[in-house]
Amino acid sequence: MIDETTPARPDAPAGASGPGRRWRPTLIVAGVLVLTAFGGFVAAGALPQTTSRPLTLGGILTTRPLPGWAVARRQPVSLPTIGGVVSGEFAQVTRGAGALDLLAFPDVGGSAEDLATLYRDGVLRNQLERLAVSREVEPIVLGSGLEGVRFHYIGSTPGTGAPVEGTVTAVVSPSGNGAIFDGWAFQGQFELLAEELATMVDEAEVA
């Protein structure tokens, strides 16, 4: 059975190669990730360990989990696109009923809005029922000065219908590396964690 203490989010098989060089808003994504449904949880045999050390993905994305947040999982991810396959790394840090999903992709190019669109259409629309997304993306600037975009969403998990809400931030560095931050929680818990999620995103660095 599954342990209902730690929320689970995207994971995907490793082994993909030949990352694409550009994102396009109209990319058709086939099987973007082999995803675990929002309603799933990390197995009891893989309980997270709390860390205050910096968490770095692929030598690209670095953030520091706040006290009380734990690294629940990390693994390679592959996103098939029309132009090929984009490969990177995924990690999830959790606290209670909330999580921050982190994805880092080297040398993707394109714009932050393209990357946000890909995540919205290829991941969230496959993960959530009754998905509602903010009409426009919001320009943001991380603490490092890197510009990006952000949008908000609500939806429900397939099967259980449990409501979920979250905020997605996407950035592409001047060197062309991309990063996605998806801070989410089950409805009623998001506001309690929103400030800490925002802090971990704002303090992140993308090479």
WOGI-V634551 format. One record per backbone hydrogen bond with DSSP energy under -1.0 kcal/mol. NH is the residue of the N-H (numbers start at 1). CO is the residue of the C=O. E is the energy in kcal/mol with one decimal. If there is no record, write none. Layout:
nh->NH co->CO e->E
nh->NH co->CO e->E
This chain:
nh->5 co->3 e->-1.6
nh->8 co->40 e->-1.6
nh->27 co->24 e->-2.0
nh->35 co->33 e->-1.3
nh->40 co->37 e->-2.2
nh->42 co->6 e->-2.1
nh->46 co->43 e->-2.2
nh->51 co->69 e->-1.1
nh->55 co->63 e->-4.1
nh->57 co->61 e->-2.9
nh->60 co->57 e->-2.7
nh->61 co->57 e->-1.9
nh->62 co->205 e->-2.6
nh->63 co->55 e->-2.3
nh->69 co->66 e->-2.3
nh->70 co->94 e->-2.3
nh->71 co->49 e->-1.3
nh->72 co->92 e->-2.7
nh->73 co->92 e->-1.2
nh->75 co->90 e->-2.4
nh->77 co->88 e->-1.9
nh->79 co->86 e->-3.2
nh->81 co->84 e->-3.7
nh->84 co->81 e->-1.4
nh->85 co->18 e->-1.1
nh->86 co->79 e->-2.6
nh->88 co->77 e->-2.5
nh->89 co->104 e->-2.1
nh->90 co->75 e->-3.2
nh->91 co->102 e->-2.3
nh->92 co->73 e->-2.4
nh->93 co->100 e->-2.2
nh->94 co->70 e->-2.8
nh->95 co->98 e->-2.1
nh->98 co->95 e->-2.1
nh->99 co->184 e->-2.8
nh->100 co->93 e->-2.8
nh->101 co->182 e->-2.7
nh->102 co->91 e->-3.2
nh->103 co->180 e->-2.2
nh->104 co->89 e->-2.4
nh->105 co->178 e->-2.9
nh->108 co->176 e->-1.9
nh->109 co->176 e->-2.5
nh->115 co->111 e->-1.9
nh->116 co->112 e->-2.4
nh->117 co->113 e->-2.4
nh->118 co->114 e->-2.2
nh->119 co->115 e->-2.1
nh->120 co->116 e->-2.5
nh->121 co->117 e->-2.7
nh->122 co->118 e->-2.6
nh->123 co->119 e->-1.8
nh->124 co->119 e->-2.0
nh->125 co->120 e->-1.8
nh->127 co->123 e->-1.2
nh->128 co->124 e->-2.4
nh->129 co->156 e->-3.1
nh->132 co->154 e->-2.8
nh->134 co->152 e->-2.5
nh->138 co->150 e->-3.5
nh->140 co->148 e->-2.2
nh->142 co->146 e->-2.9
nh->143 co->202 e->-2.4
nh->145 co->142 e->-2.1
nh->148 co->140 e->-2.4
nh->149 co->170 e->-2.3
nh->150 co->138 e->-1.5
nh->151 co->168 e->-2.1
nh->153 co->166 e->-2.4
nh->154 co->132 e->-2.1
nh->155 co->164 e->-2.4
nh->156 co->129 e->-2.1
nh->157 co->162 e->-2.2
nh->160 co->158 e->-1.7
nh->161 co->157 e->-2.4
nh->164 co->155 e->-2.9
nh->165 co->185 e->-2.5
nh->166 co->153 e->-2.3
nh->167 co->183 e->-2.5
nh->168 co->151 e->-2.8
nh->169 co->181 e->-2.9
nh->170 co->149 e->-2.4
nh->171 co->179 e->-2.3
nh->173 co->177 e->-2.9
nh->176 co->173 e->-2.3
nh->178 co->105 e->-3.1
nh->179 co->171 e->-2.5
nh->180 co->103 e->-2.5
nh->181 co->169 e->-2.9
nh->182 co->101 e->-2.7
nh->183 co->167 e->-2.4
nh->184 co->99 e->-2.8
nh->185 co->165 e->-2.2
nh->186 co->97 e->-1.2
nh->187 co->163 e->-2.3
nh->189 co->186 e->-2.4
nh->193 co->189 e->-1.0
nh->193 co->190 e->-1.0
nh->194 co->190 e->-1.6
nh->197 co->193 e->-2.6
nh->198 co->194 e->-2.5
nh->199 co->195 e->-1.9
nh->200 co->196 e->-2.2
nh->201 co->197 e->-1.9
nh->202 co->198 e->-2.8
nh->203 co->199 e->-2.1
nh->204 co->201 e->-1.2
nh->205 co->62 e->-2.6
nh->207 co->60 e->-2.7
